[in-house]
Amino acid sequence: MLISMNWIRDFVNLDNEDLEKLIKRFTLSTAEVEDIIFKGKDISDIVVGEIISCENHPDSDHLHILKVDGGDAIYDVVCGAPNARAGIKTAFAKPGAQVGEIKIKPTKLRGVISNGMCCSEREIGISDNHEGIMELDSSLANGTDIKTIYPIDDVIFEVDNKSLTNRPDLWGHYGIAREFAALTGQPLKPLDIMENPYTGDAEVDIDIRNKDLVFRYTSVRIENITQKEALNEMKVRLYYCGTRAINLLADLTNYLMLELGQPMHAFDGSKINKIVVDTPKENTKFITLDGQERDITTDTLMIYDNDTPVAIAGIMGGLDSEITDETNSLVLESANFDGVSVRKSASRMALRTDASARYEKTLDPEMTMLAVKRFMKLLFDVDPEAKITSNITDVYVKKYPEITVEFDKAFIDRYTGIDISNERIKDTLISLGFETTENNGNFITKVPSFRATKDVSMKADIVEEITRIYGYDNFSIKTTLSPILPAKTSLLRKEENHIKDLLVKSYAMNEVHTRVWQDPDELKNLGIEIEDNVRLLGSSDEQGILRTTLMQSLLPLINKNKNERPEFSLFEVGRCVEGTKEGNLANEKRHLGIAMYTKTDSEKNLYFKAVELINTMIDELKHKKPSYEKCEPVHAWQHPKNTSKIIVDDICIGIINTLYPTNLSKIAKNAKVVLIEIDMDDLLSITADELSFDEPSKFPGIDYDLSLVMPEGIRFENIEQCWKTKKVKELKKVSTIDVYDNGKVKSITLRFSFENPERTLTSEEVQHSIDIILANLKELNVELKMQ
Amino acid sequence: MKEKVDALRTKFQADLQAVSDKAGLEELRLSFMSKKGAIQDLMKELSQIPNDQKKDAGQLINMFKQEVAKHFDERKKELDALEEKRLIESSESYDESMPTESPVGSYHPITLIQRELEDIFKSMGFDVEDYNEIVDDYNCFEALNIPKFHPARDMQDTYYLSTNNQLLKSHTSAAQNTIMRKYGDKLKKNGRPIRAVFPGRCFRNEAIDSCHDNTFFQMEGVMIDENISISNLIYFMKTMLSEVFEKDVTVRLRPGFFPFVEPGFELDIQCLICGGDGCPSCKGSGWLELCPCGMIHPNVLKHGGINTEEDPFKYTGFAFGLGLTRLAMMKYGVKDIRIFNEGDINALSQFESK
């Protein structure tokens, strides 16, 4: 929103203030200023000039040669404006003048010297009009500085609208002026208004049928309006604040809105007999004054003339009842509608207007009457012949409750951490419009109506009013008196950090973050169907379905990056959703997903690297060893033969698998992919074994190596049972010396280390244990490899 | 005897000169000094020498023996030195500038910035909490004093889900209520102040471009105790941000509106590039808007079970929200926000492990 300091100065005396500094303080105390523009700095030496003569340029079909009386001299000027003619007075830039970016100096135009320039409104920056040169009032003296006729010099600043969402009172200059008054300690001047001189008993006929969505509707009928144009000052202010001048009545309603924040609508008086405010019984169409046909739903509040819709309440008027240049009477609407309803209607129609933007902030209904009286005053300043032909009819449907807040200084001190004096507190509140009394540090303050619609209701709100005007820059910076207690890292975070460190540092993996929903296009490239799941509301078909595993995100990334590296692994610790649980709630899971890719190594090597990784991870985190159990694929992309559960303490914490051949071939001919997905909360639930310490034996142990030929179809974990029996004594450790696999024969060489902490073992004792192992192996048909 | 010793000395000197390595030297030493060596042979001859000459002859042999031993030692040192020299000369001088190849992984930049912040907050006594991505309407809005018809709750901004009244959390503040309930008892019974940060991923329905993404990371923090004030808030923000940026930052507060704080602030830091004079990166203002914060709204404390209806201001607190994604962009000079979520290995692998 653009704010004119000239306008502000109508209401508060800022003569002794540095305006730029003051505006910057506004940012710190009220709302964010995005830009400050100094108007008129680039306009100088432009005066009222009278065109004494006007002749055609001999070498041009549109240029004229003028003699212009600039007050101090007669200037020869070449001018191309179509309306240039003898007898008119215009804005004349003398040689040496500054007109925006142009410095005026004698210039030859088609062979004729031009000493100056006649200006359009656009050239001096007061409107977009560039159809011709300005035509000024003939009573103005030649040589009069244009700046004394038009308020060209001004400081305009732009406030970030977002920072005003909670301040309905700041959507007009008067409210902003109140802030400046509070910041400078100057009084806020009351608005100039006009009381209604009408003494008859005519009323505007108003029927509020939907009382839920209307707070107040105030109206007056005015006739015999003959003037068509607003005053220069008003037009320039409107332009500087981003609004185009249209005609007197439209300009006045816009001016009032920018001044008070109260949107107003002027209906053509000849078109309105009875104002009805209601929602339509059925969906309908309506043409707004911009000529667009709008779909009106049954929850859109409308203004009717009897049965004929004439405006969308709080948003935009209709084409048929619009003020035109012929209009000489009006019915004025100064109303207060429900903010939420206006916002919803405006956003449904994608028709957000200056009016709707204000209504949705929940405006103060007290304003409507004041706005009507201010409107009358401004209208009669321009058009004293106009006639008010009704009482101001005021239907006040709903009032906001009055809010009084009581607090004491101790409360303010505690909340701020600093000492702000009683007097300062009281003065600040009063300057902001809060009627306040103080007795011994006890305050009673009445929230003004323009702050009471939602913004200020309790003590904490009052703190803000006091502190923002006091200035946060003036606060001391103090630490708390609260006890300091150690903060411990949660196990959850420890495990997550540990795993990330392991994967990044020991396995050179790259961490990624991916979106929480499945991408149907990417997955189709891999021949993977979207899995049905919880979805985003309002999404359609296959879009917006949340992922059931991290693989729906990681597999596409493998595909995306496959040409960047011959070998890489990606991982993510992220969320997925495994359908719903009781109460139709999403079953959110925290997972670790790892996707390993190679096109240089074998799938088997990659797979065992993955197994090693899992074993290392579980060992480091839990000091335990996981087991693996082949299982049926759960997802279509999992390989039927190599999909296994990862089990720790009888809990399945995740899945390791290779990729289904068809999906794999979509990535690349020689690609190999191994996937690990672990449920981090299941992992977290597993208790870590305590680290135990055995005094190293002082007596030498005995190592015994065995080479076993692995029979087809038997898993190592079964063979392990051969020595995991109590009968095998003093076996300290079994380590793998060698694994041999030529595709036909698979053998493994193991070293059995025996040790007794109290004495040296004899070879007989060890042999006894070895014999038991050998006997067990024989039962499983595991043969020894001949050395 | 003297002649024999002299002859042996001559032979010894010639042999010693001829020796070129330590093995040869040892062989020579044995041939002179061992029990079967030449000197021992001379000793044996002593028995045939007349008694009156024995003493002199014995001395002569002993002196010769010492002389030989001395020469051996010297020659050994010479040969050691030669050997050392040879080893040094024959060894390779390495070129450290040769390229080395060791695979390195990378952390996601959000992980790096998150860890850094968590460390800072932990050192200031803040617990680090984790929170769901899917939350309910109550936690995301209701408990945060965001009224029913607030624009933030509109469908076009927030990802609602097909499940029962759930949505993808639109801000980390959605965890506030849970944190208050988790630690509230310790505050009220043991006087342990609530200090917690909770990083997390947030979602807002936005068109994606180089500055906007619908999926981003925040870190929220709260502190609640009996007498927490605005002055305390400024202190913690300033201290924390000075740690983050590793220099003494100047902060300023200005009013900002968020329904869950009152008063609410936008916290700016003085531009780190120009120091406040104004430059392109602060758009000439000298300040960077960094983090919304404020005193926790009394209604939010009430919803969190911290204060009661009867005593709505017993405990006070502040809350702040840091944009982790934005901080990571500032810290690492990332210009395009999309690299965070799009998994381009060439972009992400630059955040190597450290």
Chai-1 contact restraints between the chains, C-beta under 6 A:
chainA,res_idxA,chainB,res_idxB,connection_type,confidence,min_distance_angstrom,max_distance_angstrom,comment,restraint_id
A,T27,B,R254,contact,1.0,0.0,6.0,A-B,restraint_1
A,L28,B,R254,contact,1.0,0.0,6.0,A-B,restraint_2
A,T165,B,F257,contact,1.0,0.0,6.0,A-B,restraint_3
A,N166,B,F257,contact,1.0,0.0,6.0,A-B,restraint_4
A,V340,B,F149,contact,1.0,0.0,6.0,A-B,restraint_5
A,R414,B,N227,contact,1.0,0.0,6.0,A-B,restraint_6
A,Y415,B,S229,contact,1.0,0.0,6.0,A-B,restraint_7
A,T416,B,S229,contact,1.0,0.0,6.0,A-B,restraint_8
A,T416,B,I230,contact,1.0,0.0,6.0,A-B,restraint_9
A,G417,B,S229,contact,1.0,0.0,6.0,A-B,restraint_10
A,G417,B,I230,contact,1.0,0.0,6.0,A-B,restraint_11
A,G417,B,S231,contact,1.0,0.0,6.0,A-B,restraint_12
A,G417,B,N232,contact,1.0,0.0,6.0,A-B,restraint_13
A,I418,B,S231,contact,1.0,0.0,6.0,A-B,restraint_14
A,A460,B,E262,contact,1.0,0.0,6.0,A-B,restraint_15
A,A460,B,P298,contact,1.0,0.0,6.0,A-B,restraint_16
A,D461,B,E262,contact,1.0,0.0,6.0,A-B,restraint_17
A,E464,B,P263,contact,1.0,0.0,6.0,A-B,restraint_18
A,R468,B,P255,contact,1.0,0.0,6.0,A-B,restraint_19
A,Y472,B,L253,contact,1.0,0.0,6.0,A-B,restraint_20
A,F475,B,S231,contact,1.0,0.0,6.0,A-B,restraint_21
A,F475,B,I234,contact,1.0,0.0,6.0,A-B,restraint_22
A,S476,B,S231,contact,1.0,0.0,6.0,A-B,restraint_23
A,I477,B,I234,contact,1.0,0.0,6.0,A-B,restraint_24
A,I477,B,Y235,contact,1.0,0.0,6.0,A-B,restraint_25
A,K478,B,S231,contact,1.0,0.0,6.0,A-B,restraint_26
A,K478,B,Y235,contact,1.0,0.0,6.0,A-B,restraint_27
A,T479,B,Y235,contact,1.0,0.0,6.0,A-B,restraint_28
A,T480,B,N232,contact,1.0,0.0,6.0,A-B,restraint_29
A,S482,B,P193,contact,1.0,0.0,6.0,A-B,restraint_30
A,S482,B,D225,contact,1.0,0.0,6.0,A-B,restraint_31
A,I484,B,G125,contact,1.0,0.0,6.0,A-B,restraint_32
A,A487,B,K122,contact,1.0,0.0,6.0,A-B,restraint_33
A,A487,B,G125,contact,1.0,0.0,6.0,A-B,restraint_34
A,A487,B,F126,contact,1.0,0.0,6.0,A-B,restraint_35
A,A487,B,D127,contact,1.0,0.0,6.0,A-B,restraint_36
A,L492,B,D130,contact,1.0,0.0,6.0,A-B,restraint_37
A,R493,B,V128,contact,1.0,0.0,6.0,A-B,restraint_38
A,V504,B,G105,contact,1.0,0.0,6.0,A-B,restraint_39
A,V504,B,Y107,contact,1.0,0.0,6.0,A-B,restraint_40
A,V504,B,S353,contact,1.0,0.0,6.0,A-B,restraint_41
A,K505,B,S353,contact,1.0,0.0,6.0,A-B,restraint_42
A,A508,B,P103,contact,1.0,0.0,6.0,A-B,restraint_43
A,A508,B,V104,contact,1.0,0.0,6.0,A-B,restraint_44
A,A508,B,G105,contact,1.0,0.0,6.0,A-B,restraint_45
A,M509,B,G105,contact,1.0,0.0,6.0,A-B,restraint_46
A,N510,B,G105,contact,1.0,0.0,6.0,A-B,restraint_47
A,N510,B,S106,contact,1.0,0.0,6.0,A-B,restraint_48
A,N510,B,I345,contact,1.0,0.0,6.0,A-B,restraint_49
A,N510,B,L348,contact,1.0,0.0,6.0,A-B,restraint_50
A,N510,B,S349,contact,1.0,0.0,6.0,A-B,restraint_51
A,E511,B,Y107,contact,1.0,0.0,6.0,A-B,restraint_52
A,E511,B,H108,contact,1.0,0.0,6.0,A-B,restraint_53
A,V512,B,G343,contact,1.0,0.0,6.0,A-B,restraint_54
A,H513,B,H108,contact,1.0,0.0,6.0,A-B,restraint_55
A,H513,B,N341,contact,1.0,0.0,6.0,A-B,restraint_56
A,T514,B,G343,contact,1.0,0.0,6.0,A-B,restraint_57
A,R515,B,T215,contact,1.0,0.0,6.0,A-B,restraint_58
A,V534,B,L161,contact,1.0,0.0,6.0,A-B,restraint_59
A,V534,B,S162,contact,1.0,0.0,6.0,A-B,restraint_60
A,V534,B,T163,contact,1.0,0.0,6.0,A-B,restraint_61
A,R535,B,S162,contact,1.0,0.0,6.0,A-B,restraint_62
A,L536,B,Y159,contact,1.0,0.0,6.0,A-B,restraint_63
A,L537,B,Y160,contact,1.0,0.0,6.0,A-B,restraint_64
A,L537,B,S162,contact,1.0,0.0,6.0,A-B,restraint_65
A,L557,B,G343,contact,1.0,0.0,6.0,A-B,restraint_66
A,N561,B,I345,contact,1.0,0.0,6.0,A-B,restraint_67
A,E564,B,I345,contact,1.0,0.0,6.0,A-B,restraint_68
A,E564,B,N346,contact,1.0,0.0,6.0,A-B,restraint_69
A,R575,B,E133,contact,1.0,0.0,6.0,A-B,restraint_70
A,T580,B,T163,contact,1.0,0.0,6.0,A-B,restraint_71
A,G583,B,N164,contact,1.0,0.0,6.0,A-B,restraint_72
A,N584,B,T163,contact,1.0,0.0,6.0,A-B,restraint_73
A,N584,B,N164,contact,1.0,0.0,6.0,A-B,restraint_74
A,L585,B,T163,contact,1.0,0.0,6.0,A-B,restraint_75
A,L585,B,N164,contact,1.0,0.0,6.0,A-B,restraint_76
A,A586,B,I134,contact,1.0,0.0,6.0,A-B,restraint_77
A,A586,B,T163,contact,1.0,0.0,6.0,A-B,restraint_78
A,A586,B,Q166,contact,1.0,0.0,6.0,A-B,restraint_79
A,E588,B,N132,contact,1.0,0.0,6.0,A-B,restraint_80
A,E588,B,I134,contact,1.0,0.0,6.0,A-B,restraint_81
